[in-house]
Amino acid sequence: MDNTARLRLLIFLTISMAYLAFAALFIWQSSIPFNGQRYFVLFDDMMISMRHANNFAQGFGLTWNRDGERVEGMTNLLWTLYMSVPHLLKIPLPVTSLFMQMSGVLILLSVLSSTWLLARTLVPKRPFVWIVTALCATFYIPLNFWTLLGAEVGLLALLISASVILVCRSTRAEKPILWRCAAYGTLAFATLVRLDAVVVYAALVSYVILFELKTGAERRREFITSATLLALFLGAQTLFRLTYYGEWLPNTYYLKATGTALTVPLARGLEQAVRYLPLLIALILAAWRLPAIRLLVWLFSAQVAYSIYVGGDAWEHVWLMAANRYITAAMPLAFVALGIALSNLISRQRVSHLANAFVLIALLLSWAALCVFAAGEDDRRYMTDKSPLEVIAASFTFNMRERSFWRQHRYMLEVAYWVSELTRPQACIALTVAGIASYFLPDHCMIDILGRNDKYIARLAARSEQFYPGHNKWDYAHSLPKADAFQVWTTDGVDFNEWANTPLPDLKLRKGSPHVNWERHAALGN
């Protein structure tokens, strides 16, 4: 190993160590001290998957409730199965999420490696581009937000990057079809992690057929090979779903993609995608002249288009720079493409001795802009009296207790505590925010008011005029009669004469229910 290689290795290890410190700080500050115990929790939606995983590990099946109708209330089958590992290891419930967060750290270190390798594959003589693009991708705040709070976004980003590396290397291989089949296999596997990875799969195959292959025979063979491979993976999933759940598609599909006119999600998706249009336009213009980045831009564009089609994400513009999950998974590709484009542009300006500095400054400014443009309500409040640099600094220091998502997570721990204090395990609990409280009440029957785990609710027409994916459908007349307690934040149509108060304003108990501990309730003075 020569001195240059040693220096690159040292830089890589330094970035890795810095990231480990960054991730440790994030995980620690996202944990919640409550009732004499520190709880590590994931994002609330991910805790829905964790409840499925816990039931699976306990032998009750991949279900929301241990007894009752089987409903596929998650869209990340393989990720949910992986979540069963800490439960099989008998890790205490307050700490199981830490296992998933540590897994996220390992995944993002792998994203660092894959981004570095992708840039190295495309521009082997520009090591500075490898370093800076890997740095931007690994420390991108939305990617860390989702991955370290339990979402499968980081794993999808890794699998997408790996598939692109395989396709890029196929162009120099003796048997390119084997490399491309490995890429297709990687993305077919990704559909097990999250079903809508099929979008990236279709985009990758279409790019290869349209731009990489020369003859009609090659294109037909490629199409048949890739379609057969995808059909095997999708067919296996569908067969399992039909056998186990009795449905062709996950319940979350019916919840989010039906009951609303197509123009409504499209309008919202376009509104959210505006934040990414400057980057997308710049990359498309660069790809026009740079063949090396065309595949990356093609896939990034496909993810943006898919985000528009589904109406964006429910959590955009809400918390801690929590950008769209669909687009975030493709951001490592965008950073590599942008780094190569900037390097190519600056190298033409006869400032080669300053090129690295210009690329570094331009990429870091782009990284900062993308973080700030993705800022949610919490961060916009910071912006009212702080500069964008201060906003980013505040996000890196993670003042979690000032963030609305951290406060909501803690509140749902309080809900779980008071439900366990005031009800017996036979009680049914109806929740609007279903994940965290349900996970820490594994013996209770839980009713998901917003329908992720209710087939009837999922197939209703949307109730809210403002499109908010996965949060537009409810029917209190259907959900509340079965409940011994409920927690809701929208209370239109609820007759509160039937309900008793608790120490929490949004948590109510059904009067006269035999499954409520009325002695404990009386001791609290109502």
Secondary structure, DSSP 4 states (H G I P E B T S, - for coil): --HHHHHHHHHHHHHHHHHHHHHHHHHHHHSEEETTEEE----HHHHHHHHHHHHHHTTS-S-SSSSS------S-HHHHHHHHHHHHTT--HHHHHHHHHHHHHHHHHHHHHHHHHHHHHH-TT-HHHHHHHHHHHHT-HHHHHHHHTT-SHHHHHHHHHHHHHHHHHHTTSSSHHHHHHHHHHHHHHHHHH-GGGHHHHHHHHHHIIIII--SHHHHHHHHHHHHHHHHHHHHHHHHHHHHHTS-SS-HHHHHHHSSS-THHHHHHHHHHHGGGHHHHHHHHHHHHH-GGGHHHHHHHHHHHHHHHHHT--TTTTTSTT---HHHHTTHHHHHHHHHHHHHHHHHTTT-GGGHHHHHHHHHHHHHHHHHHHT--HHHHHHHTTS-HHHHHHHHHHT-GGGSHHHHHHHHHHHHHHHHHHHB-TT-EEEESS-HHHHHT-TTSEEEETTSTT-HHHHTSPP--SS--TT-S---HHHHGGG-SEEE-S--TT--GGGEE--SSTTEEEETT-TTB-HHHHHHTT-
